[in-house]
């Protein structure tokens, strides 16, 4: 357990409740800060030597005014910055294209963990001991996690949307445990966290990859994360680990059952005492092998490579079918032209009826 972490204080905060209200306040503050940044960018746009706080997509496309002398950490030792160059903009564009292609088909729970930075995984294992769902509406689940020691907050909010939830809840036939595990616990998700790491490092990455919930970020993290590495903060990582656990699968199974037997789209809240008890159990098991978050990077890379090969094979088969159809169409057209010509010759008396029949039979070979 991390030093200075007080489970009792965390428990007291949880028992206060008001998670929705607290999340709304933090979301409103985030939007307010972003609006101020936008206004600052607009007010300084025409001023020589101004330094906007972020790069917009149009700046990265090559329209950036270098008179602003923006700073970046790209290629610099930790803690050092340098002036932005046109080559940096090209590097940024390459990083954006890579992210967009990598997450084009969505991202799974396992991939969120596998593609995260090791330092975030280490911090999640050392500092974030528990994750617990507190509210749900359809496939959108609101989680809380403990905050790390020294944080101004006692807990953080993580929202996760399960992309296959409606598909499973609305299908006529019963939903199997296999489907719950593969389409929800290990399925595609979108997510967000209220912490600064997600806001300044990862909200842009997930916006480009279309895996973000809530506000979309158009400002490139040229200072915090110019290489666009990683995808999730330590709080999201702890939540993802919980989702794929046996506890997570049981929760999602019950969620699907409620959705299929009660009012569709209803809001569900967890009782405060149950939340506290579940969190206490997780904290008690902190540091165990079962609670350790382990990235399966090579496994996920192998799966992506396998999917890439399958796509290539499908494209080849599709292309070959198109060629075959075109060839058959040409042959059919050629046969029709020959048949018309033979009929003309027959009518003109150039060939006999017997010769005409032989020529027609040869066309079918």
Residue pairs with C-beta under 8 A, 6 or more apart in sequence:
1 129
1 283
1 286
1 287
2 126
2 127
2 129
2 148
2 149
3 149
4 149
4 150
5 127
5 129
5 146
5 148
5 149
7 280
7 283
9 154
10 146
10 154
10 155
10 279
11 276
11 279
11 280
13 154
13 155
14 144
14 155
14 272
14 275
14 276
14 279
15 272
15 276
17 272
19 134
19 135
19 142
19 144
19 157
20 135
20 142
22 157
23 142
23 157
23 194
26 157
26 194
27 194
27 214
27 215
30 194
30 199
30 215
31 215
34 215
37 53
37 54
37 219
40 52
40 53
41 52
41 53
41 54
41 56
44 50
44 51
44 52
45 52
48 67
49 67
49 68
49 69
50 68
51 68
51 69
51 70
52 68
52 70
53 219
54 219
54 220
54 221
54 222
55 64
55 70
55 92
55 219
55 220
55 222
56 218
56 219
56 220
57 218
57 220
59 89
59 220
60 89
60 92
60 93
60 96
60 220
61 93
62 86
62 89
64 70
64 84
64 89
66 84
66 85
66 86
69 83
69 84
70 83
70 84
70 222
71 81
71 82
71 83
71 84
71 222
71 223
72 81
72 82
72 83
72 84
72 88
72 222
72 223
72 226
73 80
73 81
73 222
73 223
73 224
73 226
74 88
74 91
74 222
74 226
74 227
75 82
76 82
81 223
84 222
88 222
88 226
91 226
92 220
92 222
92 226
95 226
95 227
95 228
96 208
96 220
96 228
98 228
99 205
99 208
99 209
99 228
100 208
100 209
102 115
102 209
103 208
103 209
103 210
103 211
104 209
104 210
105 188
105 307
106 163
106 188
106 189
106 210
106 211
107 115
107 188
107 189
107 209
107 211
107 231
108 186
108 187
108 188
108 189
109 185
109 186
109 187
109 189
109 240
109 243
109 244
110 186
110 244
110 296
110 299
110 300
111 300
112 189
112 191
112 231
112 232
112 236
112 237
112 240
113 121
113 232
113 237
113 240
113 241
113 293
113 294
113 295
113 296
114 295
114 296
114 297
114 299
114 300
114 301
115 230
115 231
115 295
115 297
115 300
116 230
116 231
116 232
116 237
116 295
117 229
117 230
118 295
120 197
120 230
120 232
120 233
120 234
120 237
121 234
121 237
121 293
121 295
123 148
123 234
124 234
124 235
124 237
124 238
124 241
124 293
125 291
125 292
125 293
127 148
127 149
127 234
128 145
128 146
128 148
128 234
128 235
128 237
128 238
129 146
129 238
129 282
129 283
129 286
129 291
130 145
130 146
130 238
130 278
130 279
130 282
130 283
130 286
131 143
131 144
131 145
131 158
131 235
131 238
131 239
131 241
131 242
131 282
132 143
132 144
132 145
132 242
132 270
132 275
132 278
132 279
132 282
133 141
133 142
133 143
133 251
133 270
134 142
134 143
134 144
134 269
134 270
134 275
135 141
135 142
135 267
135 268
135 269
135 270
136 142
136 255
136 267
136 268
137 265
137 266
137 267
137 268
138 165
138 166
138 169
138 259
138 264
138 265
139 161
139 162
139 163
139 164
139 165
139 166
139 169
140 159
140 160
140 161
140 213
141 159
141 160
141 161
141 162
141 255
142 157
142 158
142 159
143 157
143 158
143 159
143 160
143 239
143 242
144 155
144 156
144 157
144 158
144 275
145 155
145 156
145 158
145 235
145 238
145 239
146 154
146 155
146 156
146 279
146 283
147 153
147 154
147 155
147 156
148 234
156 193
156 194
156 195
156 235
157 193
157 194
158 191
158 192
158 193
158 194
158 235
158 236
158 239
159 191
159 192
159 193
159 213
159 214
160 189
160 190
160 191
160 213
160 239
160 243
161 189
161 190
161 191
161 213
162 184
162 187
162 188
162 189
162 252
163 187
163 188
163 189
163 190
164 183
164 184
164 187
164 188
165 184
165 255
165 256
165 259
167 183
168 175
168 179
168 180
168 183
168 184
168 256
169 175
169 256
169 259
169 260
169 264
170 264
175 256
175 260
177 249
177 253
180 249
180 252
180 253
180 256
181 249
184 243
184 249
184 252
184 256
185 243
185 244
185 248
185 249
185 252
186 244
189 211
189 240
189 243
190 206
190 210
190 211
190 212
190 213
191 206
191 211
191 212
191 213
191 232
191 236
191 239
192 198
192 203
192 206
192 212
192 213
192 214
193 232
193 233
193 235
193 236
195 233
195 235
197 233
197 234
198 232
198 233
198 235
198 236
199 217
200 221
200 224
200 225
201 221
201 224
201 225
201 230
201 233
202 225
202 230
202 231
202 232
202 233
203 212
203 215
203 217
204 217
204 218
204 219
204 220
204 221
204 225
204 228
205 221
205 225
205 228
205 230
205 231
206 212
206 231
207 216
207 217
207 218
208 228
209 231
211 231
220 226
221 228
232 240
237 293
238 293
240 293
241 291
241 293
242 248
242 282
243 252
245 290
247 278
255 268
258 266
258 268
282 291
285 291
335 363
338 359
338 363
339 360
339 363
342 351
342 356
342 359
342 360
343 356
345 351
345 356
346 352
346 353
346 356
351 359
